[in-house]
Amino acid sequence: MNCLTAGANVTLQIVDALDSGNVGSRLTPTSDSDARGVDLELLRGGNAVRFGETWDHGPSRVGMQNIPFSARYVRNAEALEPGEIKGQATLSLDYN
């Protein structure tokens, strides 16, 4: 994120863009995903993100600040089929 001022408390929230009621950590696959048997799990700092929960980023600093996210494949109960899997998430920031 790129902040223009310092000192504002920043809270963040991430949601599954395709299913706002999803409170888990695995993204809903996009309609053009054709892989089966795996899900995409979003991670922040190596830990699974829980969609809908907020967390404190701390005070803002002037300039660019990284918010490191990664993703991993997680096996589900479906039979494995090769292909692409994609998901979408929305990150919201609140400055207090």
N, C-alpha and C positions, 0 to 999 in steps of 0.2 A: 504494500500500500504506500501511497505517497502523501504524506501529511504536510500541510502548510504551516501548522502551528504546533507548539509543544505543550504538554501538560494536560491535555484532555484525556480522561479515562476512556479506553476503547474496549468495548465488548463485541464479541463476534458470535455469529450463529450460521450454521450451514444446514441446508435442507436439500432433500432429494428433489430436483426440479421437475421430475415426472410423477412424483407421488408425495405431495406435501404432508400426508398422514404417516409416512414412513418414519418411524422413530428408531429404526435399527441402524446398522452401519454399512449395509450393502445397498448399492445403488440399483434402482429399477433399470433394467436394460432398455435401450432405445428400441423403437419399432424395427429398425433395420439391423439389429444385432441378430446374428444367426448361430453363434456358438451356443452350445448347451453343456450343462454339467458344471459350469463355473459362474460365479458372481464376481463383481468388482466391489472391493471393500476399500473405503477411504480411510487414510491414516493421517494423523497429525502428531509429529514427534514420535513416530513409530507405534502409536496407540490408535486403536479403532476410534473413529469419530462417531458419536451418537447424534443422528440427525435431529434437529430441533432444540438441542441443548445449547445454552450460551456459555461462553467462557470469557474470562477476563484476560485481555492482551496486555494490560498495564497502561501506563501513560504514553501518549503519543510523543514522537520525536520528529523534528523537522527533517523532511527528506524521505527517501525510500526505506521501507522496512520490509523484510521478507517474512512471509508466513508460510513455513514449509509444509506442504502436503505431499503425500505420495499415495499410491494405490497398489493393491495386490489382488491376485486371483485367489478366490476361496472356493473350494469344491462344494457343490450342493448335491442333492439326491438324484438329480437327473442323469441319464446316461451321457457320457462324454461324446460331443460332436464338435469337430473343428470349425472354426469360423471367427468372425469378429464379435467382440462384445464392447459396447459403449454405454456410458451413462452420463448424466448431467447433474451438476450440483450448483446451488446458488449460495454465495457467501454474502452475508449482510453484516455491516459494521455500524455500531452505534457509538457516537461520541458524546460523552457527558461532561 
